Amino acid sequence: MGNNQENKSIMIDYDAIANQESFKALVRRKNSFLWSMTVIFLAAYMLLPILTSYTKVLHQKAFGEITWVWVYSAGLFIMTWCLCHLYVAKANSFDKEAKAIIAEYENGGGRR
């Protein structure tokens, strides 16, 4: 015996899913998170050439012969790893919410 679901042709109304309030809320939260991450990432990276080209702040010695440019640059690597881990965690939570939205649709919550 085969699975009955394999024989069915499932029609998904993507417009109905897109019109669900839960889906719209998810998209808003996801976009807000992604834009915030992008701004933080770009601001931190663009600040390095600005501070090294137009100021002397990062050219001062921090530890022995190591200047603040090296400390800031190392911090950028750490920031990148942290943002990647944060992104993966948030993406997993967004995936769980998306599955809940699909379940809501399948249970008739998004149909007109």
SVG drawing of the C-alpha trace seen along z (x, -y; Angstrom):
<svg xmlns="http://www.w3.org/2000/svg" viewBox="-13 -63 69 65">
<polyline fill="none" stroke="black" stroke-width="0.4" points="0.0,0.0 1.2,-3.4 0.9,-6.6 -2.5,-8.3 -0.8,-11.7 1.5,-10.7 -1.5,-10.2 -3.1,-13.5 -2.3,-16.6 -2.0,-19.3 -2.8,-22.8 -1.3,-25.5 -2.8,-29.0 0.3,-31.1 -1.7,-34.3 -3.8,-33.1 -0.7,-32.3 0.8,-35.8 -2.4,-37.4 -2.4,-35.7 -1.7,-38.2 0.8,-35.7 2.8,-35.6 2.8,-39.4 4.0,-39.7 6.8,-37.1 7.9,-39.0 8.0,-42.3 10.1,-40.8 12.4,-39.0 13.0,-42.2 13.5,-44.3 16.1,-41.8 17.9,-41.5 18.1,-45.3 19.4,-45.8 22.1,-43.2 23.0,-44.8 23.3,-48.3 25.4,-47.1 27.7,-45.0 28.3,-47.7 28.7,-50.5 31.4,-48.5 33.2,-47.7 33.0,-51.1 34.1,-52.7 37.6,-51.1 38.8,-52.8 37.2,-56.1 38.9,-56.0 42.3,-55.0 42.2,-57.5 40.8,-60.6 41.8,-60.3 44.7,-59.2 42.6,-57.4 43.4,-53.8 47.1,-54.5 47.9,-54.8 49.5,-51.8 47.2,-49.6 49.4,-46.8 53.2,-47.0 53.7,-47.5 50.1,-46.6 48.0,-49.5 44.3,-49.9 43.8,-49.2 44.8,-45.6 42.5,-45.3 39.6,-46.8 40.3,-44.5 40.4,-41.5 37.1,-42.7 35.6,-42.7 36.3,-39.0 34.8,-38.3 31.8,-40.5 31.3,-38.6 31.3,-35.2 28.9,-36.5 26.5,-37.9 26.7,-34.6 25.7,-32.7 23.0,-35.1 21.7,-34.9 21.6,-31.1 19.7,-31.1 17.2,-33.7 16.8,-31.8 16.0,-28.6 13.3,-30.5 11.9,-32.0 11.8,-28.5 9.7,-27.3 7.3,-30.2 7.0,-29.5 6.1,-25.8 3.5,-27.1 2.1,-29.4 2.0,-26.5 0.2,-24.3 -2.3,-27.2 -2.9,-27.3 -3.4,-23.6 -5.9,-23.7 -8.0,-26.2 -6.7,-29.4 -5.6,-31.1 -8.3,-30.1 -10.9,-32.6"/>
</svg>
